[in-house]
């Protein structure tokens, strides 16, 4: 697999890391199965085990659930639908057939990139006095990044 990477710079006080993403969604139109591309915004969330899609976008795309699961969030426990989509991050980093869990969503983004995707590579969040940078590479370099073991 070719190594690919992307970085996003944001103000140090930015409330979240939100990136451009593209979803490839299977649809059936007049009994013909095809794939539709949807450009959207995605939140990078290291606290999410699974990647997610907003209920609004799932309904707008008429996604068909492949299963369901119990989900525990800050709002309590609920049953969430699971769909399958392909996710493209910046610089053509593509993850095919990703199960995504339906969540209520946000005005700022319709997709959450969780650890199921983030753990496929290496990523780092670093900052100086004014700017922060989130950077990711796929595949992982295999060597663990441990700042405490490297000279500064």
Residue, then its C-alpha position, 0 to 999 in steps of 0.5 A: x500500500x502506498x503511503x499517503x498523508x494529510x495535515x490540517x492546521x487550525x487555530x489553537x483555540x479551535x473547539x474541534x478538528x473538522x476536515x473535508x471528507x467524501x462518502x461513497x454510498x450504495x443506492x438502488x435506483x430503478x433496480x440498478x445498484x450504483x454508488x453516489x458520492x457525497x462531500x461532507x464535513x467530518x469530526x476527528x474524534x479519538x474518543x469514539x470507538x466507531x465512526x458515525x454518520x448523522x441521522x439527517x445524512x443517513x435519512x437524506x441518502x436513504x441508507x439501509x441499515x446492515x444491523x443495529x447496536x446498543x449505544x451508550x452516550x452522554x444522552x443515555x442508552x439507545x439502539x442505533x442503526x449501522x450502515x456501510x459506506x466508504x469514506x475518503x479523507x483528504x489526499x485520496x485516503x480511502x477506507x472501503x466498506x466502513x460500518x458507521x453508527x447513526x447518531x443525532x449529528x451536529x450543524x458543523x459535521x455529518x460524519x465522525x471519524x473514530x478510532x476504527x479508522x484512525x487506528x489504521x495509521x499514525x496521527x499526531x496533534x501538535x501545537x505552538x503558541x498560535x496554531x495547532x496541526x493534526x497530521x495523519x499517515x496511512x499505513x502506520x510506520x509500524x514504529x511507535x511514536x514515543x516522544x519520551x524516548x526521543x531526544x528533543 
